[in-house]
Amino acid sequence: MNLFDLTGKVAVITGGNGGIGLGMARGIASCGATIVIAGRDRGKADAALRALREDGAQASFIAADVTKTADCQALVSGAVTLHGRVDILVNNAGTSVRKLPQDLSEDEWHHVLDTNLTSAFRCARAAYPEMLRGGGGKIINIGSMMSLFGAPYAVAYASSKGGIVQMSRALATAWAKDNIQVNAVLPGWIDTDLTRGARQQVPGLQDSVEQRTPHGRWGTADDMAGIAAFLASPASDFVTGTAIPVDGGFSIAM
């Protein structure tokens, strides 16, 4: 038995056109799954598709704005039209507004919560009937170190990522009977476009992360490939409702 064999499975990855999403797409693809990446930037998507196909993966792109319910539904139905099924969903699309709480507008608050948390619910709800039809599935929701820690400039982001953990637990209990496992991954400080922006706005962040992280470095997108392969595969069939840090030890360091 190959615990990591995903041959014949189809994975939909929101925000899969770069950063953590692309790293996770590569991990899942390496186990044999067909990849559908979703996003709004066609140019970034084309580059991601080339990278996946160079690795030998079968991959396609569906344009979607996950803040819109209709787009989430169309994403799932489009994946089924292209590939016949949806077995794996990675809810990775996200954004942040780095402001102190007193400077954050309600519109900015709602934008972050809608993009990071509500979109994951929308996509999970849209994927559920297809996973049920296929006899089960895997949902991987992307949280953050901010699911665990507070930060003065990340009130909306931290709230959304804390919500991801609790939503994952609730969905896991609701859908376990349907053989659908739902888990959250909590990336540490990964070198992405989003965290590069944080380093520009937060003085000393680069050095402080390296000093605190036992591995002594920032993570890379490829560091997310292994956890994606595990949580998407039969190896994790009895793992559900968890929140797993992938952070080089950042969350356990003094």
Salt bridges, closest charged atoms under 4 A:
ASP46 OD1 - ARG42 NE 2.98
ASP55 OD2 - ARG26 NE 2.97
ASP87 OD1 - ARG85 NH2 2.77
GLU108 OE2 - LYS99 NZ 2.65
ASP114 OD1 - ARG122 NH2 2.72
GLU130 OE1 - ARG133 NH2 2.65
ASP178 OD2 - LYS177 NZ 3.37
ASP191 OD1 - ARG196 NE 3.05
ASP191 OD1 - ARG199 NH2 2.68
ASP193 OD1 - ARG196 NH1 2.52
ASP223 OD2 - ARG217 NH1 2.89
ASP237 OD1 - LYS138 NZ 2.78
